[in-house]
Amino acid sequence: MSIFDVDYSNTLWRLLVPPDKRLPKWLKWGMAVMTGKQWKHDAFFTGYKTGAVNLRPAPHLHYLPAGSYVIGDRVLFRNQDGGNYFGDNGVYESLVNYTYSFPGRPPVGTNVVPDVPPAWVVDSTTALTWLTTGNNGEPFYWVKIQDNFMGADERVMVSAQKIIFEWALNRWFHTFFRQPNGNPEDHVLNPVGTPDIYIVKKPLVNNQFYFYPNTVDSFFSPTTNFIPSNRPISKYFFAVNTFAPPQYDFTIYFPLAPYNALLTTTLPFGEAAVSAGPTVLGTKRDGIVREFANKYCPAGAFYNIITY
C-alpha cells in the first residue's frame, strides 16, 4: 500500500484512539472530525494523481441536465455534455439537493464555488453563509473536485506517437478506442479494429524549401526521403511568394455524432445561447478538438480534422 493511500475516517482514527475510548459515539465523532481531511486527501492523492475513477465516492457516469442529485453526488461534466456551456471534463460535487423540476443548474459560471472566497469569510459560520446565500442570494450548486478526470499518472504517458495519440483522443472525447492490431484471443478486453477517432498520416506532396547550413546546397523538393548526405538538414519551410494552404502532416478523423455534440443549440432551461460570432459552429467544434490535440501535436506539424 502506498504511504499516500490513507483512510483517515476509519482505519487511522480507529488505530489512534485509545482502546478504552473506542465506543461507537467516540468513533463516530472522530470520523466526523476527519471527514474534511479525508476529502482533501482523496481529492489530491486519489483523484488528481490516479484519476476520477478512483475517487471515494466515484463520480456518476456524467452530468445530465435532467438528472436528480443530492448533496455529495459527484459528476463528470463531459465535453459532450456541455451544449452551449462547453463541458470541461472536470469532476464536480453537488452542494445541494435538487431534482429536474427544481430545476438543476449545470456546473458552470456562478453555479460553481469560486477558487478564492471573499474577504468576509473568516470562519465556519461565515463560510456556510457564503456557500448557501453568497451567489446573489442563492446557494452555490457545485464545487470542482478535479480539473481533469484523467489522473496525472495517466496524462504523463500521453505523447504524439500515433497509437498513443489516438488512445488519448478517444479517452478525452469519450469515444471508443480499438487496437489497430493485436492478439485476436484478447479481443474481448482489447478489441481489434479502427478507433472511433483515428489518425492518418499524409505524405508531403507540395514542394518544400530545405535549408542546409550553407545556402549553396539548399533546394526545393516534394519529399522528405533524402539520399544519404553528410550535410544534415536544419529545417524546411514552404516556398515564398505563394498563398497555397499548408501541407497537412496528418488528419484526425472524428465521428460526426460526438463532433456535433461538442457544441449544440439545445437550451434545456432557457439560458442565453452562446453567440457563434463571426465563425461557424464547425470552427468552434474544431477549436474544442484542437484545444486538446495541440497539447501533443509536434511543433511545426500541421493537421486538419475531418468528420465521417
TIPA-918676 format. One record per residue (C-alpha): residue number from 1; residue in one letter; chain; x, y negated, z. Coordinates in steps of 0.1 Angstrom, whole numbers, padded with zeros to 4 digits. Example, Ala and Ser with C-alpha at 12.3 -4.5 7.8 and 13.67 -1.06 7.14 Angstrom:
residues 2
<site n="1" res="a" chain="A" c1="0123" c2="0045" c3="0078"/>
<site n="2" res="s" chain="A" c1="0137" c2="0011" c3="0071"/>
END
This chain:
residues 308
<site n="1" res="m" chain="A" c1="0000" c2="0000" c3="0000"/>
<site n="2" res="s" chain="A" c1="0012" c2="-0035" c3="-0009"/>
<site n="3" res="i" chain="A" c1="0021" c2="-0058" c3="0020"/>
<site n="4" res="f" chain="A" c1="-0004" c2="-0083" c3="0004"/>
<site n="5" res="d" chain="A" c1="-0033" c2="-0058" c3="0005"/>
<site n="6" res="v" chain="A" c1="-0046" c2="-0067" c3="0039"/>
<site n="7" res="d" chain="A" c1="-0081" c2="-0062" c3="0053"/>
<site n="8" res="y" chain="A" c1="-0083" c2="-0089" c3="0080"/>
<site n="9" res="s" chain="A" c1="-0120" c2="-0084" c3="0087"/>
<site n="10" res="n" chain="A" c1="-0119" c2="-0047" c3="0095"/>
<site n="11" res="t" chain="A" c1="-0086" c2="-0030" c3="0098"/>
<site n="12" res="l" chain="A" c1="-0064" c2="-0058" c3="0111"/>
<site n="13" res="w" chain="A" c1="-0089" c2="-0071" c3="0137"/>
<site n="14" res="r" chain="A" c1="-0096" c2="-0036" c3="0150"/>
<site n="15" res="l" chain="A" c1="-0059" c2="-0029" c3="0154"/>
<site n="16" res="l" chain="A" c1="-0051" c2="-0062" c3="0172"/>
<site n="17" res="v" chain="A" c1="-0079" c2="-0064" c3="0196"/>
<site n="18" res="p" chain="A" c1="-0071" c2="-0047" c3="0230"/>
<site n="19" res="p" chain="A" c1="-0088" c2="-0013" c3="0234"/>
<site n="20" res="d" chain="A" c1="-0110" c2="-0024" c3="0263"/>
<site n="21" res="k" chain="A" c1="-0124" c2="-0052" c3="0241"/>
<site n="22" res="r" chain="A" c1="-0133" c2="-0030" c3="0212"/>
<site n="23" res="l" chain="A" c1="-0170" c2="-0033" c3="0219"/>
<site n="24" res="p" chain="A" c1="-0194" c2="-0039" c3="0189"/>
<site n="25" res="k" chain="A" c1="-0201" c2="-0076" c3="0199"/>
<site n="26" res="w" chain="A" c1="-0163" c2="-0084" c3="0201"/>
<site n="27" res="l" chain="A" c1="-0156" c2="-0066" c3="0168"/>
<site n="28" res="k" chain="A" c1="-0184" c2="-0085" c3="0151"/>
<site n="29" res="w" chain="A" c1="-0172" c2="-0118" c3="0165"/>
<site n="30" res="g" chain="A" c1="-0137" c2="-0111" c3="0153"/>
<site n="31" res="m" chain="A" c1="-0149" c2="-0101" c3="0118"/>
<site n="32" res="a" chain="A" c1="-0168" c2="-0134" c3="0116"/>
<site n="33" res="v" chain="A" c1="-0137" c2="-0153" c3="0126"/>
<site n="34" res="m" chain="A" c1="-0116" c2="-0135" c3="0100"/>
<site n="35" res="t" chain="A" c1="-0141" c2="-0140" c3="0071"/>
<site n="36" res="g" chain="A" c1="-0126" c2="-0172" c3="0059"/>
<site n="37" res="k" chain="A" c1="-0091" c2="-0158" c3="0060"/>
<site n="38" res="q" chain="A" c1="-0102" c2="-0127" c3="0041"/>
<site n="39" res="w" chain="A" c1="-0120" c2="-0148" c3="0015"/>
<site n="40" res="k" chain="A" c1="-0088" c2="-0168" c3="0007"/>
<site n="41" res="h" chain="A" c1="-0067" c2="-0137" c3="0007"/>
<site n="42" res="d" chain="A" c1="-0089" c2="-0119" c3="-0017"/>
<site n="43" res="a" chain="A" c1="-0093" c2="-0149" c3="-0040"/>
<site n="44" res="f" chain="A" c1="-0055" c2="-0152" c3="-0044"/>
<site n="45" res="f" chain="A" c1="-0037" c2="-0119" c3="-0038"/>
<site n="46" res="t" chain="A" c1="-0065" c2="-0098" c3="-0052"/>
<site n="47" res="g" chain="A" c1="-0084" c2="-0119" c3="-0078"/>
<site n="48" res="y" chain="A" c1="-0057" c2="-0142" c3="-0091"/>
<site n="49" res="k" chain="A" c1="-0030" c2="-0115" c3="-0091"/>
<site n="50" res="t" chain="A" c1="-0047" c2="-0083" c3="-0102"/>
<site n="51" res="g" chain="A" c1="-0079" c2="-0096" c3="-0118"/>
<site n="52" res="a" chain="A" c1="-0116" c2="-0103" c3="-0111"/>
<site n="53" res="v" chain="A" c1="-0125" c2="-0066" c3="-0113"/>
<site n="54" res="n" chain="A" c1="-0107" c2="-0060" c3="-0080"/>
<site n="55" res="l" chain="A" c1="-0124" c2="-0088" c3="-0061"/>
<site n="56" res="r" chain="A" c1="-0144" c2="-0078" c3="-0030"/>
<site n="57" res="p" chain="A" c1="-0173" c2="-0081" c3="-0038"/>
<site n="58" res="a" chain="A" c1="-0167" c2="-0078" c3="-0075"/>
<site n="59" res="p" chain="A" c1="-0185" c2="-0103" c3="-0098"/>
<site n="60" res="h" chain="A" c1="-0217" c2="-0094" c3="-0116"/>
<site n="61" res="l" chain="A" c1="-0211" c2="-0085" c3="-0152"/>
<site n="62" res="h" chain="A" c1="-0217" c2="-0121" c3="-0164"/>
<site n="63" res="y" chain="A" c1="-0237" c2="-0152" c3="-0157"/>
<site n="64" res="l" chain="A" c1="-0273" c2="-0151" c3="-0170"/>
<site n="65" res="p" chain="A" c1="-0293" c2="-0184" c3="-0172"/>
<site n="66" res="a" chain="A" c1="-0325" c2="-0163" c3="-0164"/>
<site n="67" res="g" chain="A" c1="-0308" c2="-0144" c3="-0136"/>
<site n="68" res="s" chain="A" c1="-0315" c2="-0145" c3="-0098"/>
<site n="69" res="y" chain="A" c1="-0287" c2="-0149" c3="-0074"/>
<site n="70" res="v" chain="A" c1="-0282" c2="-0150" c3="-0037"/>
<site n="71" res="i" chain="A" c1="-0255" c2="-0166" c3="-0016"/>
<site n="72" res="g" chain="A" c1="-0222" c2="-0148" c3="-0021"/>
<site n="73" res="d" chain="A" c1="-0231" c2="-0134" c3="-0055"/>
<site n="74" res="r" chain="A" c1="-0202" c2="-0137" c3="-0080"/>
<site n="75" res="v" chain="A" c1="-0205" c2="-0141" c3="-0117"/>
<site n="76" res="l" chain="A" c1="-0181" c2="-0141" c3="-0147"/>
<site n="77" res="f" chain="A" c1="-0190" c2="-0172" c3="-0168"/>
<site n="78" res="r" chain="A" c1="-0180" c2="-0157" c3="-0202"/>
<site n="79" res="n" chain="A" c1="-0172" c2="-0179" c3="-0231"/>
<site n="80" res="q" chain="A" c1="-0201" c2="-0164" c3="-0250"/>
<site n="81" res="d" chain="A" c1="-0225" c2="-0173" c3="-0221"/>
<site n="82" res="g" chain="A" c1="-0217" c2="-0210" c3="-0222"/>
<site n="83" res="g" chain="A" c1="-0241" c2="-0220" c3="-0250"/>
<site n="84" res="n" chain="A" c1="-0237" c2="-0258" c3="-0251"/>
<site n="85" res="y" chain="A" c1="-0217" c2="-0256" c3="-0218"/>
<site n="86" res="f" chain="A" c1="-0187" c2="-0237" c3="-0232"/>
<site n="87" res="g" chain="A" c1="-0182" c2="-0208" c3="-0207"/>
<site n="88" res="d" chain="A" c1="-0146" c2="-0208" c3="-0195"/>
<site n="89" res="n" chain="A" c1="-0142" c2="-0171" c3="-0185"/>
<site n="90" res="g" chain="A" c1="-0139" c2="-0182" c3="-0148"/>
<site n="91" res="v" chain="A" c1="-0153" c2="-0165" c3="-0118"/>
<site n="92" res="y" chain="A" c1="-0178" c2="-0184" c3="-0097"/>
<site n="93" res="e" chain="A" c1="-0196" c2="-0177" c3="-0064"/>
<site n="94" res="s" chain="A" c1="-0231" c2="-0187" c3="-0056"/>
<site n="95" res="l" chain="A" c1="-0237" c2="-0211" c3="-0027"/>
<site n="96" res="v" chain="A" c1="-0275" c2="-0210" c3="-0028"/>
<site n="97" res="n" chain="A" c1="-0303" c2="-0185" c3="-0032"/>
<site n="98" res="y" chain="A" c1="-0323" c2="-0191" c3="-0063"/>
<site n="99" res="t" chain="A" c1="-0343" c2="-0173" c3="-0090"/>
<site n="100" res="y" chain="A" c1="-0351" c2="-0181" c3="-0126"/>
<site n="101" res="s" chain="A" c1="-0381" c2="-0201" c3="-0116"/>
<site n="102" res="f" chain="A" c1="-0361" c2="-0224" c3="-0093"/>
<site n="103" res="p" chain="A" c1="-0346" c2="-0228" c3="-0120"/>
<site n="104" res="g" chain="A" c1="-0309" c2="-0219" c3="-0116"/>
<site n="105" res="r" chain="A" c1="-0281" c2="-0241" c3="-0127"/>
<site n="106" res="p" chain="A" c1="-0251" c2="-0230" c3="-0148"/>
<site n="107" res="p" chain="A" c1="-0216" c2="-0232" c3="-0132"/>
<site n="108" res="v" chain="A" c1="-0205" c2="-0264" c3="-0149"/>
<site n="109" res="g" chain="A" c1="-0201" c2="-0301" c3="-0141"/>
<site n="110" res="t" chain="A" c1="-0216" c2="-0314" c3="-0109"/>
<site n="111" res="n" chain="A" c1="-0231" c2="-0279" c3="-0101"/>
<site n="112" res="v" chain="A" c1="-0196" c2="-0268" c3="-0091"/>
<site n="113" res="v" chain="A" c1="-0179" c2="-0278" c3="-0059"/>
<site n="114" res="p" chain="A" c1="-0150" c2="-0303" c3="-0068"/>
<site n="115" res="d" chain="A" c1="-0115" c2="-0293" c3="-0061"/>
<site n="116" res="v" chain="A" c1="-0110" c2="-0323" c3="-0037"/>
<site n="117" res="p" chain="A" c1="-0136" c2="-0332" c3="-0011"/>
<site n="118" res="p" chain="A" c1="-0145" c2="-0368" c3="-0003"/>
<site n="119" res="a" chain="A" c1="-0126" c2="-0386" c3="0025"/>
<site n="120" res="w" chain="A" c1="-0155" c2="-0385" c3="0049"/>
<site n="121" res="v" chain="A" c1="-0154" c2="-0347" c3="0050"/>
<site n="122" res="v" chain="A" c1="-0132" c2="-0342" c3="0082"/>
<site n="123" res="d" chain="A" c1="-0147" c2="-0311" c3="0100"/>
<site n="124" res="s" chain="A" c1="-0170" c2="-0282" c3="0096"/>
<site n="125" res="t" chain="A" c1="-0201" c2="-0303" c3="0102"/>
<site n="126" res="t" chain="A" c1="-0194" c2="-0329" c3="0075"/>
<site n="127" res="a" chain="A" c1="-0182" c2="-0302" c3="0052"/>
<site n="128" res="l" chain="A" c1="-0216" c2="-0284" c3="0055"/>
<site n="129" res="t" chain="A" c1="-0234" c2="-0317" c3="0049"/>
<site n="130" res="w" chain="A" c1="-0214" c2="-0323" c3="0018"/>
<site n="131" res="l" chain="A" c1="-0220" c2="-0288" c3="0004"/>
<site n="132" res="t" chain="A" c1="-0257" c2="-0290" c3="0010"/>
<site n="133" res="t" chain="A" c1="-0265" c2="-0326" c3="0000"/>
<site n="134" res="g" chain="A" c1="-0234" c2="-0342" c3="-0014"/>
<site n="135" res="n" chain="A" c1="-0244" c2="-0335" c3="-0050"/>
<site n="136" res="n" chain="A" c1="-0266" c2="-0366" c3="-0054"/>
<site n="137" res="g" chain="A" c1="-0288" c2="-0353" c3="-0026"/>
<site n="138" res="e" chain="A" c1="-0288" c2="-0318" c3="-0039"/>
<site n="139" res="p" chain="A" c1="-0266" c2="-0288" c3="-0029"/>
<site n="140" res="f" chain="A" c1="-0236" c2="-0276" c3="-0049"/>
<site n="141" res="y" chain="A" c1="-0246" c2="-0244" c3="-0066"/>
<site n="142" res="w" chain="A" c1="-0213" c2="-0228" c3="-0073"/>
<site n="143" res="v" chain="A" c1="-0177" c2="-0226" c3="-0061"/>
<site n="144" res="k" chain="A" c1="-0150" c2="-0215" c3="-0085"/>
<site n="145" res="i" chain="A" c1="-0130" c2="-0184" c3="-0074"/>
<site n="146" res="q" chain="A" c1="-0108" c2="-0179" c3="-0104"/>
<site n="147" res="d" chain="A" c1="-0099" c2="-0200" c3="-0134"/>
<site n="148" res="n" chain="A" c1="-0093" c2="-0168" c3="-0154"/>
<site n="149" res="f" chain="A" c1="-0109" c2="-0134" c3="-0149"/>
<site n="150" res="m" chain="A" c1="-0077" c2="-0118" c3="-0162"/>
<site n="151" res="g" chain="A" c1="-0052" c2="-0113" c3="-0134"/>
<site n="152" res="a" chain="A" c1="-0017" c2="-0127" c3="-0136"/>
<site n="153" res="d" chain="A" c1="-0002" c2="-0092" c3="-0137"/>
<site n="154" res="e" chain="A" c1="-0022" c2="-0087" c3="-0169"/>
<site n="155" res="r" chain="A" c1="-0015" c2="-0120" c3="-0185"/>
<site n="156" res="v" chain="A" c1="0023" c2="-0118" c3="-0183"/>
<site n="157" res="m" chain="A" c1="0022" c2="-0088" c3="-0206"/>
<site n="158" res="v" chain="A" c1="0005" c2="-0106" c3="-0234"/>
<site n="159" res="s" chain="A" c1="0027" c2="-0115" c3="-0264"/>
<site n="160" res="a" chain="A" c1="0024" c2="-0122" c3="-0302"/>
<site n="161" res="q" chain="A" c1="0031" c2="-0086" c3="-0311"/>
<site n="162" res="k" chain="A" c1="0002" c2="-0076" c3="-0334"/>
<site n="163" res="i" chain="A" c1="-0014" c2="-0048" c3="-0313"/>
<site n="164" res="i" chain="A" c1="-0010" c2="-0067" c3="-0280"/>
<site n="165" res="f" chain="A" c1="-0023" c2="-0099" c3="-0296"/>
<site n="166" res="e" chain="A" c1="-0054" c2="-0080" c3="-0308"/>
<site n="167" res="w" chain="A" c1="-0059" c2="-0064" c3="-0275"/>
<site n="168" res="a" chain="A" c1="-0057" c2="-0099" c3="-0257"/>
<site n="169" res="l" chain="A" c1="-0081" c2="-0115" c3="-0282"/>
<site n="170" res="n" chain="A" c1="-0107" c2="-0087" c3="-0277"/>
<site n="171" res="r" chain="A" c1="-0102" c2="-0089" c3="-0239"/>
<site n="172" res="w" chain="A" c1="-0107" c2="-0126" c3="-0238"/>
<site n="173" res="f" chain="A" c1="-0137" c2="-0127" c3="-0260"/>
<site n="174" res="h" chain="A" c1="-0153" c2="-0096" c3="-0245"/>
<site n="175" res="t" chain="A" c1="-0153" c2="-0076" c3="-0278"/>
<site n="176" res="f" chain="A" c1="-0142" c2="-0040" c3="-0283"/>
<site n="177" res="f" chain="A" c1="-0105" c2="-0030" c3="-0288"/>
<site n="178" res="r" chain="A" c1="-0096" c2="0002" c3="-0305"/>
<site n="179" res="q" chain="A" c1="-0062" c2="0016" c3="-0311"/>
<site n="180" res="p" chain="A" c1="-0053" c2="0014" c3="-0348"/>
<site n="181" res="n" chain="A" c1="-0037" c2="0048" c3="-0344"/>
<site n="182" res="g" chain="A" c1="-0032" c2="0072" c3="-0316"/>
<site n="183" res="n" chain="A" c1="-0039" c2="0107" c3="-0302"/>
<site n="184" res="p" chain="A" c1="-0073" c2="0119" c3="-0315"/>
<site n="185" res="e" chain="A" c1="-0076" c2="0141" c3="-0284"/>
<site n="186" res="d" chain="A" c1="-0077" c2="0110" c3="-0263"/>
<site n="187" res="h" chain="A" c1="-0103" c2="0092" c3="-0284"/>
<site n="188" res="v" chain="A" c1="-0129" c2="0091" c3="-0256"/>
<site n="189" res="l" chain="A" c1="-0108" c2="0069" c3="-0234"/>
<site n="190" res="n" chain="A" c1="-0088" c2="0052" c3="-0262"/>
<site n="191" res="p" chain="A" c1="-0109" c2="0052" c3="-0293"/>
<site n="192" res="v" chain="A" c1="-0090" c2="0051" c3="-0326"/>
<site n="193" res="g" chain="A" c1="-0100" c2="0026" c3="-0353"/>
<site n="194" res="t" chain="A" c1="-0101" c2="-0011" c3="-0361"/>
<site n="195" res="p" chain="A" c1="-0106" c2="-0035" c3="-0332"/>
<site n="196" res="d" chain="A" c1="-0136" c2="-0059" c3="-0333"/>
<site n="197" res="i" chain="A" c1="-0112" c2="-0088" c3="-0335"/>
<site n="198" res="y" chain="A" c1="-0082" c2="-0078" c3="-0357"/>
<site n="199" res="i" chain="A" c1="-0052" c2="-0095" c3="-0374"/>
<site n="200" res="v" chain="A" c1="-0040" c2="-0091" c3="-0409"/>
<site n="201" res="k" chain="A" c1="-0005" c2="-0103" c3="-0418"/>
<site n="202" res="k" chain="A" c1="-0003" c2="-0123" c3="-0450"/>
<site n="203" res="p" chain="A" c1="0027" c2="-0122" c3="-0474"/>
<site n="204" res="l" chain="A" c1="0042" c2="-0155" c3="-0483"/>
<site n="205" res="v" chain="A" c1="0034" c2="-0164" c3="-0519"/>
<site n="206" res="n" chain="A" c1="0040" c2="-0202" c3="-0521"/>
<site n="207" res="n" chain="A" c1="0075" c2="-0214" c3="-0529"/>
<site n="208" res="q" chain="A" c1="0093" c2="-0224" c3="-0497"/>
<site n="209" res="f" chain="A" c1="0124" c2="-0245" c3="-0494"/>
<site n="210" res="y" chain="A" c1="0151" c2="-0226" c3="-0474"/>
<site n="211" res="f" chain="A" c1="0176" c2="-0248" c3="-0458"/>
<site n="212" res="y" chain="A" c1="0212" c2="-0235" c3="-0453"/>
<site n="213" res="p" chain="A" c1="0238" c2="-0251" c3="-0431"/>
<site n="214" res="n" chain="A" c1="0250" c2="-0268" c3="-0463"/>
<site n="215" res="t" chain="A" c1="0227" c2="-0282" c3="-0489"/>
<site n="216" res="v" chain="A" c1="0246" c2="-0267" c3="-0518"/>
<site n="217" res="d" chain="A" c1="0232" c2="-0232" c3="-0512"/>
<site n="218" res="s" chain="A" c1="0196" c2="-0244" c3="-0502"/>
<site n="219" res="f" chain="A" c1="0170" c2="-0232" c3="-0526"/>
<site n="220" res="f" chain="A" c1="0133" c2="-0226" c3="-0533"/>
<site n="221" res="s" chain="A" c1="0119" c2="-0191" c3="-0531"/>
<site n="222" res="p" chain="A" c1="0084" c2="-0174" c3="-0528"/>
<site n="223" res="t" chain="A" c1="0096" c2="-0147" c3="-0505"/>
<site n="224" res="t" chain="A" c1="0112" c2="-0141" c3="-0471"/>
<site n="225" res="n" chain="A" c1="0130" c2="-0110" c3="-0482"/>
<site n="226" res="f" chain="A" c1="0166" c2="-0122" c3="-0487"/>
<site n="227" res="i" chain="A" c1="0196" c2="-0105" c3="-0502"/>
<site n="228" res="p" chain="A" c1="0224" c2="-0100" c3="-0477"/>
<site n="229" res="s" chain="A" c1="0243" c2="-0132" c3="-0471"/>
<site n="230" res="n" chain="A" c1="0270" c2="-0144" c3="-0448"/>
<site n="231" res="r" chain="A" c1="0252" c2="-0178" c3="-0445"/>
<site n="232" res="p" chain="A" c1="0222" c2="-0174" c3="-0421"/>
<site n="233" res="i" chain="A" c1="0192" c2="-0195" c3="-0429"/>
<site n="234" res="s" chain="A" c1="0184" c2="-0220" c3="-0403"/>
<site n="235" res="k" chain="A" c1="0148" c2="-0229" c3="-0412"/>
<site n="236" res="y" chain="A" c1="0123" c2="-0231" c3="-0440"/>
<site n="237" res="f" chain="A" c1="0096" c2="-0256" c3="-0449"/>
<site n="238" res="f" chain="A" c1="0072" c2="-0263" c3="-0478"/>
<site n="239" res="a" chain="A" c1="0082" c2="-0283" c3="-0508"/>
<site n="240" res="v" chain="A" c1="0079" c2="-0320" c3="-0505"/>
<site n="241" res="n" chain="A" c1="0056" c2="-0342" c3="-0525"/>
<site n="242" res="t" chain="A" c1="0028" c2="-0316" c3="-0526"/>
<site n="243" res="f" chain="A" c1="-0005" c2="-0315" c3="-0508"/>
<site n="244" res="a" chain="A" c1="-0011" c2="-0278" c3="-0511"/>
<site n="245" res="p" chain="A" c1="-0026" c2="-0262" c3="-0479"/>
<site n="246" res="p" chain="A" c1="-0002" c2="-0244" c3="-0457"/>
<site n="247" res="q" chain="A" c1="0007" c2="-0208" c3="-0463"/>
<site n="248" res="y" chain="A" c1="-0010" c2="-0187" c3="-0436"/>
<site n="249" res="d" chain="A" c1="0012" c2="-0162" c3="-0419"/>
<site n="250" res="f" chain="A" c1="-0018" c2="-0141" c3="-0407"/>
<site n="251" res="t" chain="A" c1="-0055" c2="-0141" c3="-0404"/>
<site n="252" res="i" chain="A" c1="-0077" c2="-0135" c3="-0374"/>
<site n="253" res="y" chain="A" c1="-0108" c2="-0116" c3="-0384"/>
<site n="254" res="f" chain="A" c1="-0137" c2="-0123" c3="-0359"/>
<site n="255" res="p" chain="A" c1="-0171" c2="-0106" c3="-0357"/>
<site n="256" res="l" chain="A" c1="-0199" c2="-0130" c3="-0367"/>
<site n="257" res="a" chain="A" c1="-0222" c2="-0125" c3="-0338"/>
<site n="258" res="p" chain="A" c1="-0197" c2="-0131" c3="-0310"/>
<site n="259" res="y" chain="A" c1="-0183" c2="-0160" c3="-0330"/>
<site n="260" res="n" chain="A" c1="-0217" c2="-0177" c3="-0333"/>
<site n="261" res="a" chain="A" c1="-0223" c2="-0171" c3="-0296"/>
<site n="262" res="l" chain="A" c1="-0193" c2="-0193" c3="-0287"/>
<site n="263" res="l" chain="A" c1="-0215" c2="-0223" c3="-0293"/>
<site n="264" res="t" chain="A" c1="-0253" c2="-0221" c3="-0296"/>
<site n="265" res="t" chain="A" c1="-0280" c2="-0247" c3="-0298"/>
<site n="266" res="t" chain="A" c1="-0301" c2="-0230" c3="-0271"/>
<site n="267" res="l" chain="A" c1="-0310" c2="-0253" c3="-0242"/>
<site n="268" res="p" chain="A" c1="-0327" c2="-0230" c3="-0216"/>
<site n="269" res="f" chain="A" c1="-0336" c2="-0257" c3="-0191"/>
<site n="270" res="g" chain="A" c1="-0339" c2="-0287" c3="-0214"/>
<site n="271" res="e" chain="A" c1="-0304" c2="-0302" c3="-0207"/>
<site n="272" res="a" chain="A" c1="-0289" c2="-0326" c3="-0232"/>
<site n="273" res="a" chain="A" c1="-0273" c2="-0310" c3="-0262"/>
<site n="274" res="v" chain="A" c1="-0235" c2="-0313" c3="-0268"/>
<site n="275" res="s" chain="A" c1="-0231" c2="-0335" c3="-0298"/>
<site n="276" res="a" chain="A" c1="-0215" c2="-0319" c3="-0328"/>
<site n="277" res="g" chain="A" c1="-0197" c2="-0352" c3="-0335"/>
<site n="278" res="p" chain="A" c1="-0180" c2="-0356" c3="-0369"/>
<site n="279" res="t" chain="A" c1="-0173" c2="-0318" c3="-0372"/>
<site n="280" res="v" chain="A" c1="-0195" c2="-0288" c3="-0379"/>
<site n="281" res="l" chain="A" c1="-0202" c2="-0261" c3="-0354"/>
<site n="282" res="g" chain="A" c1="-0179" c2="-0238" c3="-0371"/>
<site n="283" res="t" chain="A" c1="-0150" c2="-0262" c3="-0365"/>
<site n="284" res="k" chain="A" c1="-0159" c2="-0263" c3="-0328"/>
<site n="285" res="r" chain="A" c1="-0161" c2="-0225" c3="-0327"/>
<site n="286" res="d" chain="A" c1="-0127" c2="-0223" c3="-0344"/>
<site n="287" res="g" chain="A" c1="-0114" c2="-0246" c3="-0317"/>
<site n="288" res="i" chain="A" c1="-0125" c2="-0223" c3="-0290"/>
<site n="289" res="v" chain="A" c1="-0108" c2="-0193" c3="-0306"/>
<site n="290" res="r" chain="A" c1="-0076" c2="-0214" c3="-0312"/>
<site n="291" res="e" chain="A" c1="-0075" c2="-0226" c3="-0277"/>
<site n="292" res="f" chain="A" c1="-0067" c2="-0191" c3="-0266"/>
<site n="293" res="a" chain="A" c1="-0048" c2="-0179" c3="-0297"/>
<site n="294" res="n" chain="A" c1="-0025" c2="-0208" c3="-0298"/>
<site n="295" res="k" chain="A" c1="-0010" c2="-0198" c3="-0264"/>
<site n="296" res="y" chain="A" c1="0006" c2="-0168" c3="-0280"/>
<site n="297" res="c" chain="A" c1="0009" c2="-0177" c3="-0317"/>
<site n="298" res="p" chain="A" c1="0047" c2="-0180" c3="-0325"/>
<site n="299" res="a" chain="A" c1="0059" c2="-0216" c3="-0330"/>
<site n="300" res="g" chain="A" c1="0058" c2="-0226" c3="-0367"/>
<site n="301" res="a" chain="A" c1="0033" c2="-0199" c3="-0377"/>
<site n="302" res="f" chain="A" c1="0001" c2="-0208" c3="-0395"/>
<site n="303" res="y" chain="A" c1="-0031" c2="-0188" c3="-0393"/>
<site n="304" res="n" chain="A" c1="-0067" c2="-0190" c3="-0402"/>
<site n="305" res="i" chain="A" c1="-0099" c2="-0175" c3="-0388"/>
<site n="306" res="i" chain="A" c1="-0124" c2="-0155" c3="-0410"/>
<site n="307" res="t" chain="A" c1="-0157" c2="-0141" c3="-0398"/>
<site n="308" res="y" chain="A" c1="-0172" c2="-0108" c3="-0410"/>
END
